Structure formats: C-alpha cells, structure tokens
Amino acid sequence: MMKSQTVPLQSLHPLKWDLGLPVNFEKVLIPKYPDHFQFAKAPNGTRSLRLVQWHEEFAVSALQRSNETSEKGKEYRQFKSGYTALTFPMSFPKGYGGQKKVRAWMEEFHKLPYISPYDDSKRIDPDSELMEKRVVGVLHELLSLTIHKKTKRNYVRSLREELILPHKFTRLFTRYPGIFYLSLKCKTTTVALREGYRRGKLANPHPLARLREKFYHVMRTGLLYRDKGVKMIPQEILLNDVEDETGQEESEEEEVEIGDDCYEETSEMGED
C-alpha cells in the first residue's frame, strides 16, 4: 500500500504488537525472506524496509476477499466485471443509521467505484470524492491487517505520507461512524473497525488474539486469587521461607497492577 513500496522501520516498530510481529522481527523474520524484503535507506537517511518483488496474489484487500468468499459471490463477480462497486459493511450507532439523510448519503458513497488500496492512485484527483473513498479503503485495509482490528491514531499518522493520506485524515473516522469507531479510552486516541466487533468482542478472533486473551485472563485471575492462595499455605512454612536468621524479611514481593479498563472493549462497537 505504500507509494514507494517502502516503509520506515521507525514507523513499523510501534505497530509490532498490532500486526503480530516478533519483537526482534528485523533479525529473526526479515532475513528468512530475502526474496520478499530487503533493508534500504530512504533519501532522508531513515532506515527502511523495501518490497523486493511485487506479488499480485497478495494485493487483494480484506474487503475483496470477504465479498469473494461470502454469499455475495454474484455481486463480487459483477464488481470484477466493472458493473458494480463494492460496499463497506456498516454498523451504525443507535439512532444514527436510521436517519434518511444518512442512508441517502451512504448510498451515494457506495455507488462510487471501489479503489483497491493496492492500486496506483496517482491519477485520482486528491480533492475528489473518489479519492476520499480510496482513503477510506486504505484505512479499512490497514485496520483489517491488525490482530485486534484496531490501532492508535498516532501509529497511522506516522505512515500518512507513504499511504498518501490527507493531513486531516482523522476526520474520516468520525465522518464514517458506520465503518470506524474512535475511542478516547485510557487517554489514547484509538481507531477500530466496527465490522471486526460484535457486542464489544472480536467477531473472528485471530489465533494470536485468543492466546493473548488467555494470558491476560491468567494474569488477572492470578492477581485476584493471590491472597487466597497464600492463606492455604501453612504459616510455619511461610515463616521459614520469608524470615532469615535475624527475623527480617529476605525479600518483598513487588506489587503489579493491571489496567483492566485499558483492555476491556467497548460494547458500542458491536451495536447496530
């Protein structure tokens, strides 16, 4: 999706968690695929990751794949033939999607041709409605590639130039509330894909997302029941292990806090 098929590593590193990349992906992942990626230096001296060879089979957006494999197969075939345009899944907040003005506006929006985020957009007027739909498609695809179907707004901003996004791209998140959900939870601006959630939970959790949820559950329940577990141990054992010969404690357990509020998903994302 990058205009130069190159992404600065300093912009990619913050997205490691969201994209499911290893912490040290530069050393353990990239060298394994020399036919796909190579390290490069941008004109400004920034170390970057460049695509070695373009593979057409990978240049298919999540919206295209979902329409190709869903019950909308006929509609997708018409799109491939150039007769129709693909539509984005919509899930409006209560009381918003039923408004006539909103429905009429979104119908006109969906009639515009769908521009794949992997297609060249140099010939599109940057101030046109078609370019706006192309930008919506780019943001939709970027969020679709994340494990939890969401990421921080600042992470997207760091890729703005390479993704050919407008300076005020954040307004699109509020302009299209049926597609995106903007959250200010934990004093952080996060943007999520509405279609990725049902009643505040991931609709189709990635295997890595399931593993993370299990780990978080273990950490949370372990913290809640830690005191109960200590009470089950005989006191004489605790005294022998904790106190040394002078009767002073050898070590003190460090308190660990888990911010539950930052991990809980907002149920509004799954409301129609």
C-alpha positions as CSV (number, residue, x, y, z in Angstrom):
1,M,0.0,0.0,0.0
2,M,3.0,2.3,0.3
3,K,3.5,4.6,-2.6
4,S,7.2,3.7,-2.8
5,Q,6.7,0.1,-1.6
6,T,8.9,1.1,1.3
7,V,8.1,1.6,4.9
8,P,10.3,3.3,7.5
9,L,11.3,1.0,10.3
10,Q,10.7,3.7,12.8
11,S,7.1,3.8,11.7
12,L,6.8,0.0,11.6
13,H,8.2,-0.7,15.1
14,P,5.2,0.9,17.0
15,L,2.9,-1.4,15.0
16,K,4.6,-4.6,16.0
17,W,2.0,-5.6,18.7
18,D,-0.9,-4.7,16.4
19,L,0.4,-6.6,13.4
20,G,1.6,-9.6,15.4
21,L,5.2,-9.2,14.5
22,P,8.0,-10.6,16.8
23,V,9.8,-8.0,19.0
24,N,13.0,-8.6,17.0
25,F,11.4,-9.1,13.6
26,E,14.3,-7.3,11.9
27,K,16.7,-10.1,13.0
28,V,14.5,-13.2,13.1
29,L,11.9,-12.7,10.4
30,I,13.1,-10.4,7.6
31,P,16.4,-12.4,6.9
32,K,14.3,-15.5,6.3
33,Y,12.6,-14.0,3.2
34,P,15.3,-12.3,1.1
35,D,13.1,-12.7,-2.0
36,H,10.4,-10.6,-0.5
37,F,12.1,-7.9,1.7
38,Q,15.3,-6.0,1.9
39,F,16.6,-3.2,4.1
40,A,17.1,0.1,2.4
41,K,17.9,3.7,3.3
42,A,15.5,6.5,2.4
43,P,16.6,9.8,0.9
44,N,16.4,11.4,4.3
45,G,18.7,8.7,5.7
46,T,16.0,6.8,7.5
47,R,16.4,3.0,7.6
48,S,13.5,1.4,5.9
49,L,12.1,-1.9,4.7
50,R,11.5,-2.3,1.0
51,L,9.5,-4.8,-1.0
52,V,11.8,-6.7,-3.4
53,Q,9.2,-8.1,-5.7
54,W,5.5,-7.4,-6.3
55,H,3.2,-10.4,-5.9
56,E,-0.2,-9.8,-7.4
57,E,-1.8,-12.6,-5.4
58,F,-1.1,-10.8,-2.2
59,A,-2.5,-7.5,-3.5
60,V,-6.1,-8.4,-2.6
61,S,-7.8,-6.3,0.1
62,A,-9.8,-7.8,3.0
63,L,-13.0,-6.3,1.6
64,Q,-12.4,-8.1,-1.7
65,R,-11.7,-11.4,0.0
66,S,-14.8,-11.2,2.2
67,N,-17.0,-10.5,-0.8
68,E,-15.4,-13.2,-2.9
69,T,-15.9,-15.9,-0.3
70,S,-19.3,-14.8,1.1
71,E,-22.8,-15.2,-0.2
72,K,-22.3,-12.1,-2.2
73,G,-20.4,-14.0,-4.9
74,K,-22.6,-12.8,-7.7
75,E,-22.1,-9.2,-6.6
76,Y,-18.4,-9.7,-6.5
77,R,-18.3,-11.1,-10.0
78,Q,-20.2,-8.1,-11.2
79,F,-17.7,-5.9,-9.5
80,K,-14.8,-7.7,-11.2
81,S,-16.6,-7.2,-14.5
82,G,-16.9,-3.5,-13.8
83,Y,-20.6,-3.3,-13.4
84,T,-20.9,-2.6,-9.6
85,A,-18.9,-1.2,-6.8
86,L,-18.1,-3.0,-3.5
87,T,-19.8,-1.7,-0.4
88,F,-18.3,-1.4,3.1
89,P,-20.0,-3.3,5.9
90,M,-21.9,-0.8,8.1
91,S,-22.8,-0.9,11.7
92,F,-24.2,2.4,12.9
93,P,-24.6,3.6,16.5
94,K,-28.2,3.5,17.8
95,G,-30.4,6.2,16.3
96,Y,-27.9,7.2,13.6
97,G,-28.1,4.7,10.8
98,G,-31.9,5.1,10.5
99,Q,-31.8,8.7,9.5
100,K,-32.9,9.3,5.9
101,K,-30.1,11.8,5.2
102,V,-27.5,9.4,6.4
103,R,-28.9,6.5,4.4
104,A,-29.1,8.6,1.2
105,W,-25.6,9.9,1.7
106,M,-24.1,6.4,2.2
107,E,-25.9,5.1,-0.8
108,E,-24.3,7.7,-3.0
109,F,-20.9,6.9,-1.3
110,H,-21.2,3.2,-2.1
111,K,-22.1,4.0,-5.7
112,L,-18.6,5.4,-6.2
113,P,-16.1,2.9,-7.7
114,Y,-14.1,0.9,-5.1
115,I,-10.4,1.6,-5.5
116,S,-8.2,-1.1,-4.1
117,P,-5.6,0.2,-1.6
118,Y,-3.0,-1.7,-3.6
119,D,-3.8,0.1,-6.9
120,D,-2.0,3.1,-8.1
121,S,-3.9,6.3,-7.2
122,K,-1.7,8.9,-8.8
123,R,-4.3,9.8,-11.5
124,I,-7.1,10.4,-9.0
125,D,-8.0,14.0,-8.1
126,P,-6.8,14.4,-4.5
127,D,-9.8,16.7,-3.8
128,S,-12.4,14.4,-5.3
129,E,-15.0,12.1,-3.6
130,L,-13.4,9.2,-5.3
131,M,-10.1,9.9,-3.5
132,E,-11.9,10.1,-0.2
133,K,-13.4,6.6,-0.8
134,R,-9.9,5.4,-1.7
135,V,-8.6,6.8,1.6
136,V,-11.4,5.1,3.5
137,G,-10.4,1.8,1.7
138,V,-6.8,2.3,2.8
139,L,-7.7,2.9,6.4
140,H,-10.1,-0.1,6.3
141,E,-7.4,-2.4,4.9
142,L,-4.8,-1.2,7.4
143,L,-7.1,-1.9,10.4
144,S,-8.1,-5.3,8.8
145,L,-4.5,-6.3,8.9
146,T,-4.2,-5.8,12.6
147,I,-4.7,-8.6,15.1
148,H,-7.3,-6.8,17.2
149,K,-8.8,-4.7,14.3
150,K,-7.7,-1.5,15.9
151,T,-4.6,0.6,16.4
152,K,-3.6,4.0,17.7
153,R,-4.2,7.1,15.6
154,N,-0.6,8.3,16.0
155,Y,0.6,5.0,14.5
156,V,-1.4,5.7,11.4
157,R,-0.2,9.3,11.3
158,S,3.4,8.1,11.1
159,L,2.5,6.3,7.8
160,R,0.5,9.2,6.4
161,E,2.9,10.2,3.6
162,E,3.6,6.7,2.4
163,L,-0.1,5.8,2.4
164,I,-1.0,9.1,0.7
165,L,-3.4,10.1,3.4
166,P,-4.7,13.7,3.7
167,H,-3.4,15.9,6.5
168,K,-6.7,15.8,8.3
169,F,-7.4,12.1,7.8
170,T,-8.7,11.8,11.4
171,R,-12.0,13.4,10.4
172,L,-12.8,10.4,8.2
173,F,-13.1,8.3,11.4
174,T,-16.0,10.5,12.6
175,R,-17.3,11.2,9.1
176,Y,-17.9,7.4,8.6
177,P,-19.1,6.2,12.0
178,G,-20.7,3.1,10.4
179,I,-17.2,1.9,9.4
180,F,-14.9,3.2,12.1
181,Y,-15.1,3.6,15.8
182,L,-13.0,6.3,17.5
183,S,-12.1,5.7,21.2
184,L,-10.5,8.1,23.7
185,K,-10.2,5.5,26.4
186,C,-7.1,5.5,28.6
187,K,-6.2,9.0,27.3
188,T,-5.3,7.5,24.0
189,T,-7.0,8.0,20.6
190,T,-7.6,4.6,19.2
191,V,-9.5,3.8,16.0
192,A,-11.2,0.5,15.5
193,L,-13.0,-1.3,12.6
194,R,-16.7,-1.7,13.6
195,E,-17.2,-4.8,11.5
196,G,-14.5,-6.5,13.5
197,Y,-16.5,-6.5,16.7
198,R,-19.8,-7.9,17.9
199,R,-21.1,-6.6,21.2
200,G,-17.6,-5.4,22.1
201,K,-15.8,-8.6,21.3
202,L,-13.8,-9.6,18.3
203,A,-16.1,-11.2,15.7
204,N,-13.5,-13.5,14.3
205,P,-10.6,-13.6,16.7
206,H,-7.1,-14.2,15.3
207,P,-5.4,-17.2,17.0
208,L,-2.8,-14.8,18.4
209,A,-5.6,-12.7,19.9
210,R,-7.1,-15.8,21.6
211,L,-3.7,-16.6,23.0
212,R,-3.3,-13.0,24.3
213,E,-6.7,-13.2,25.9
214,K,-5.9,-16.4,27.7
215,F,-2.6,-14.9,29.0
216,Y,-4.4,-11.8,30.2
217,H,-7.1,-14.0,31.9
218,V,-4.4,-15.9,33.8
219,M,-2.6,-12.7,34.9
220,R,-5.9,-11.2,36.0
221,T,-7.2,-14.2,37.9
222,G,-3.8,-14.9,39.4
223,L,-3.8,-11.4,40.8
224,L,-7.3,-11.7,42.2
225,Y,-6.7,-15.0,43.9
226,R,-3.2,-14.5,45.1
227,D,-4.1,-13.7,48.7
228,K,-6.4,-16.8,48.9
229,G,-3.6,-19.0,47.7
230,V,-1.2,-17.6,50.3
231,K,-3.8,-18.4,53.1
232,M,-3.8,-22.1,52.0
233,I,-0.1,-22.4,52.8
234,P,0.8,-23.4,56.5
235,Q,2.1,-20.4,58.4
236,E,5.2,-22.2,59.6
237,I,6.3,-22.7,56.1
238,L,5.8,-19.1,55.3
239,L,7.8,-18.0,58.4
240,N,10.7,-20.3,57.5
241,D,10.8,-19.0,53.9
242,V,10.3,-15.4,54.5
243,E,12.4,-14.6,57.5
244,D,16.1,-15.0,57.8
245,E,18.1,-15.7,61.0
246,T,17.7,-12.1,62.2
247,G,14.0,-12.3,61.8
248,Q,14.0,-9.8,59.0
249,E,12.3,-10.4,55.6
250,E,14.6,-11.5,52.9
251,S,12.5,-10.1,50.1
252,E,9.4,-8.2,49.5
253,E,7.0,-9.1,46.7
254,E,6.6,-6.3,44.2
255,E,3.1,-5.2,43.5
256,V,1.9,-5.5,39.9
257,E,-1.1,-3.5,38.6
258,I,-3.1,-4.5,35.6
259,G,-5.1,-1.7,34.0
260,D,-8.3,-3.6,33.3
261,D,-10.0,-0.5,31.9
262,C,-7.5,-0.3,29.1
263,Y,-8.1,-3.9,28.0
264,E,-11.9,-4.1,28.1
265,E,-13.6,-3.5,24.7
266,T,-16.4,-1.0,24.4
267,S,-19.7,-2.7,23.7
268,E,-20.8,0.2,21.5
269,M,-18.7,-1.1,18.7
270,G,-20.9,-4.1,18.3
271,E,-24.2,-2.2,18.4
272,D,-26.2,-1.8,15.2
